[in-house]
Amino acid sequence: MNQLIEDTCNKLSEIADVLYRGDTRAGIAAMGLVISDLAAISDVIQDEEIKKRLVQEVLVPILQSMEDQDGVMLADLITYELLELLHTLED
């Protein structure tokens, strides 16, 4: 599981970099490929509070920013919300 989290974090960091460089289309397209990894991680989270936070406070806003084509917001959510939360799961 830790390997999946680590690999997903690496992919997310790369996606955030692409988005911060202004390539919103490529970042959103790449994010679409990582959603299945995030779903797999979510499925094995035992702590219901963390799972709820992941879905409600992170994934829902991420999907909204993807829908809105808001690359900067998406990059910020990845960097400051999603990666932070995933790093707490590695411990």
GROMACS elastic network, one bead per residue, 0.5 to 0.9 nm:
[ bonds ]
;  ai    aj funct       b0    kb
    1     4     6  0.51619   500
    1     5     6  0.63282   500
    1     6     6  0.86288   500
    1    41     6  0.76327   500
    1    44     6  0.85004   500
    1    90     6  0.85414   500
    2     5     6  0.50291   500
    2     6     6  0.60380   500
    2     7     6  0.85125   500
    2    89     6  0.80653   500
    2    90     6  0.57746   500
    2    91     6  0.87879   500
    3     6     6  0.50115   500
    3     7     6  0.59921   500
    3     8     6  0.83668   500
    3    90     6  0.89622   500
    4     7     6  0.51401   500
    4     8     6  0.59509   500
    4     9     6  0.84568   500
    4    37     6  0.75165   500
    4    40     6  0.88299   500
    4    41     6  0.76447   500
    5     8     6  0.50757   500
    5     9     6  0.60387   500
    5    10     6  0.86101   500
    5    37     6  0.83701   500
    5    38     6  0.84915   500
    5    41     6  0.71512   500
    5    86     6  0.66766   500
    5    87     6  0.79450   500
    5    89     6  0.79248   500
    5    90     6  0.70275   500
    6     9     6  0.50839   500
    6    10     6  0.62614   500
    6    11     6  0.87152   500
    6    86     6  0.84707   500
    6    87     6  0.82843   500
    6    90     6  0.78446   500
    7    10     6  0.51465   500
    7    11     6  0.63087   500
    7    12     6  0.86446   500
    8    11     6  0.50690   500
    8    12     6  0.60696   500
    8    13     6  0.85912   500
    8    34     6  0.71088   500
    8    37     6  0.67698   500
    8    38     6  0.76152   500
    8    86     6  0.88038   500
    9    13     6  0.61050   500
    9    14     6  0.86399   500
    9    82     6  0.86904   500
    9    83     6  0.62158   500
    9    86     6  0.72722   500
    9    87     6  0.80534   500
   10    13     6  0.51817   500
   10    14     6  0.63909   500
   10    15     6  0.87138   500
   11    14     6  0.51939   500
   11    15     6  0.62240   500
   11    16     6  0.87090   500
   11    30     6  0.85873   500
   11    31     6  0.86889   500
   11    34     6  0.75968   500
   12    16     6  0.61054   500
   12    17     6  0.85767   500
   12    30     6  0.88145   500
   12    31     6  0.75649   500
   12    34     6  0.77730   500
   12    75     6  0.88892   500
   12    78     6  0.66783   500
   12    79     6  0.80084   500
   12    82     6  0.86335   500
   12    83     6  0.75029   500
   13    16     6  0.51240   500
   13    17     6  0.62689   500
   13    18     6  0.87480   500
   13    75     6  0.88155   500
   13    78     6  0.76756   500
   13    79     6  0.71551   500
   13    83     6  0.79804   500
   14    17     6  0.50923   500
   14    18     6  0.63250   500
   14    19     6  0.87074   500
   14    27     6  0.87345   500
   15    18     6  0.50820   500
   15    19     6  0.62058   500
   15    20     6  0.86134   500
   15    26     6  0.82457   500
   15    27     6  0.52849   500
   15    28     6  0.80733   500
   15    30     6  0.66050   500
   15    31     6  0.68344   500
   15    75     6  0.75295   500
   15    78     6  0.84532   500
   16    19     6  0.50169   500
   16    20     6  0.60457   500
   16    21     6  0.85527   500
   16    27     6  0.71759   500
   16    71     6  0.86086   500
   16    72     6  0.85451   500
   16    74     6  0.76412   500
   16    76     6  0.76061   500
   16    77     6  0.89618   500
   16    78     6  0.65116   500
   16    79     6  0.67744   500
   17    20     6  0.51018   500
   17    21     6  0.62210   500
   17    22     6  0.88181   500
   17    27     6  0.84763   500
   17    75     6  0.75833   500
   18    21     6  0.51797   500
   18    22     6  0.66830   500
   18    23     6  0.57521   500
   18    24     6  0.74582   500
   18    26     6  0.72497   500
   18    27     6  0.57254   500
   18    75     6  0.85411   500
   19    22     6  0.51461   500
   19    23     6  0.52660   500
   19    24     6  0.52758   500
   19    25     6  0.83506   500
   19    26     6  0.77493   500
   19    27     6  0.53080   500
   19    28     6  0.80567   500
   19    71     6  0.54070   500
   19    72     6  0.64143   500
   19    74     6  0.76558   500
   19    75     6  0.58213   500
   20    23     6  0.74521   500
   20    24     6  0.82938   500
   20    71     6  0.73158   500
   20    72     6  0.62224   500
   20    75     6  0.64751   500
   20    76     6  0.87576   500
   21    24     6  0.83910   500
   22    25     6  0.87884   500
   22    27     6  0.87789   500
   22    71     6  0.72005   500
   22    72     6  0.79423   500
   23    26     6  0.56407   500
   23    27     6  0.62443   500
   23    28     6  0.87090   500
   23    71     6  0.77025   500
   24    27     6  0.50991   500
   24    28     6  0.60184   500
   24    29     6  0.84304   500
   24    69     6  0.69670   500
   24    70     6  0.73670   500
   24    72     6  0.81458   500
   25    28     6  0.52786   500
   25    29     6  0.60594   500
   25    30     6  0.85606   500
   25    69     6  0.78472   500
   25    71     6  0.81763   500
   26    29     6  0.50552   500
   26    30     6  0.60680   500
   26    31     6  0.84737   500
   27    30     6  0.51301   500
   27    31     6  0.60279   500
   27    32     6  0.86313   500
   27    71     6  0.73752   500
   27    74     6  0.87954   500
   27    75     6  0.85774   500
   28    32     6  0.62510   500
   28    33     6  0.89245   500
   28    66     6  0.61626   500
   28    69     6  0.77215   500
   28    71     6  0.75139   500
   28    74     6  0.83465   500
   29    32     6  0.52206   500
   29    33     6  0.69277   500
   30    33     6  0.52632   500
   30    34     6  0.67662   500
   31    34     6  0.51303   500
   31    35     6  0.64605   500
   31    66     6  0.85548   500
   32    35     6  0.54963   500
   32    36     6  0.80581   500
   32    66     6  0.89596   500
   33    36     6  0.67078   500
   33    37     6  0.80270   500
   34    37     6  0.52629   500
   34    38     6  0.64252   500
   34    39     6  0.87773   500
   35    38     6  0.50235   500
   35    39     6  0.61839   500
   35    40     6  0.86978   500
   36    40     6  0.62589   500
   36    41     6  0.86779   500
   37    40     6  0.50847   500
   37    41     6  0.62692   500
   37    42     6  0.85962   500
   38    41     6  0.50458   500
   38    42     6  0.60666   500
   38    43     6  0.85975   500
   38    59     6  0.88807   500
   39    43     6  0.61597   500
   39    44     6  0.89858   500
   40    43     6  0.51544   500
   40    44     6  0.68252   500
   41    44     6  0.55999   500
   41    45     6  0.65784   500
   41    86     6  0.89420   500
   42    45     6  0.53467   500
   42    46     6  0.87949   500
   42    51     6  0.62457   500
   42    54     6  0.76189   500
   42    55     6  0.82700   500
   43    46     6  0.83113   500
   43    51     6  0.84317   500
   45    48     6  0.73790   500
   45    50     6  0.74608   500
   45    51     6  0.61704   500
   45    89     6  0.83487   500
   46    49     6  0.89231   500
   46    50     6  0.82226   500
   46    51     6  0.76457   500
   47    50     6  0.54669   500
   47    51     6  0.62957   500
   47    52     6  0.86931   500
   48    52     6  0.59675   500
   48    53     6  0.84635   500
   49    52     6  0.50945   500
   49    53     6  0.61067   500
   49    54     6  0.85549   500
   50    54     6  0.60465   500
   50    55     6  0.86471   500
   50    85     6  0.81929   500
   51    54     6  0.50765   500
   51    55     6  0.63287   500
   51    56     6  0.85900   500
   52    55     6  0.52798   500
   52    56     6  0.58697   500
   52    57     6  0.77984   500
   53    56     6  0.53193   500
   53    57     6  0.51298   500
   53    58     6  0.67712   500
   53    59     6  0.87102   500
   53    85     6  0.87470   500
   54    57     6  0.58746   500
   54    58     6  0.51072   500
   54    59     6  0.60998   500
   54    60     6  0.85615   500
   54    81     6  0.88070   500
   54    82     6  0.75290   500
   54    85     6  0.73989   500
   54    86     6  0.89002   500
   55    58     6  0.57116   500
   55    60     6  0.60589   500
   55    61     6  0.88569   500
   56    59     6  0.63036   500
   56    60     6  0.55479   500
   56    61     6  0.76668   500
   57    60     6  0.65265   500
   57    61     6  0.66458   500
   57    62     6  0.88650   500
   57    81     6  0.81824   500
   58    61     6  0.56136   500
   58    62     6  0.61167   500
   58    63     6  0.87513   500
   58    77     6  0.69561   500
   58    78     6  0.82382   500
   58    81     6  0.63011   500
   58    82     6  0.61023   500
   58    85     6  0.88262   500
   59    63     6  0.60881   500
   59    64     6  0.84959   500
   59    77     6  0.88878   500
   59    82     6  0.80076   500
   60    63     6  0.52263   500
   60    64     6  0.62136   500
   60    65     6  0.87209   500
   61    65     6  0.61076   500
   61    66     6  0.85323   500
   61    73     6  0.89753   500
   61    74     6  0.82132   500
   61    77     6  0.76916   500
   62    65     6  0.51544   500
   62    66     6  0.61957   500
   62    67     6  0.86089   500
   62    73     6  0.81240   500
   62    74     6  0.58303   500
   62    75     6  0.89577   500
   62    77     6  0.65194   500
   62    78     6  0.77170   500
   63    66     6  0.50161   500
   63    67     6  0.61573   500
   63    68     6  0.85805   500
   63    74     6  0.84876   500
   64    67     6  0.50155   500
   64    68     6  0.61085   500
   64    69     6  0.85114   500
   64    70     6  0.86516   500
   64    74     6  0.87445   500
   65    69     6  0.59545   500
   65    70     6  0.51096   500
   65    71     6  0.72082   500
   65    72     6  0.87502   500
   65    73     6  0.62993   500
   65    74     6  0.55618   500
   65    77     6  0.88924   500
   66    70     6  0.62759   500
   66    71     6  0.73792   500
   66    73     6  0.88682   500
   66    74     6  0.67606   500
   67    70     6  0.77877   500
   68    71     6  0.86387   500
   69    74     6  0.84833   500
   70    73     6  0.55153   500
   70    74     6  0.61789   500
   70    75     6  0.86904   500
   71    74     6  0.50046   500
   71    75     6  0.60385   500
   71    76     6  0.85424   500
   72    75     6  0.50643   500
   72    76     6  0.61246   500
   72    77     6  0.85828   500
   73    76     6  0.50494   500
   73    77     6  0.61108   500
   73    78     6  0.85544   500
   74    77     6  0.51291   500
   74    78     6  0.61508   500
   74    79     6  0.85525   500
   75    78     6  0.51043   500
   75    79     6  0.60439   500
   75    80     6  0.84291   500
   76    79     6  0.50828   500
   76    80     6  0.57106   500
   76    81     6  0.75703   500
   77    80     6  0.54579   500
   77    81     6  0.51007   500
   77    82     6  0.62390   500
   77    83     6  0.84506   500
   78    81     6  0.57934   500
   78    83     6  0.58987   500
   78    84     6  0.84804   500
   79    82     6  0.63180   500
   79    83     6  0.55234   500
   79    84     6  0.72254   500
   80    83     6  0.64625   500
   80    84     6  0.60770   500
   80    85     6  0.86530   500
   81    84     6  0.53631   500
   81    85     6  0.61583   500
   81    86     6  0.86814   500
   82    85     6  0.51838   500
   82    86     6  0.61227   500
   82    87     6  0.85751   500
   83    86     6  0.50557   500
   83    87     6  0.60442   500
   83    88     6  0.87003   500
   84    87     6  0.52345   500
   84    88     6  0.65531   500
   85    88     6  0.52983   500
   85    89     6  0.67846   500
   86    89     6  0.51562   500
   86    90     6  0.67548   500
   87    90     6  0.52334   500
   87    91     6  0.71446   500
   88    91     6  0.57378   500
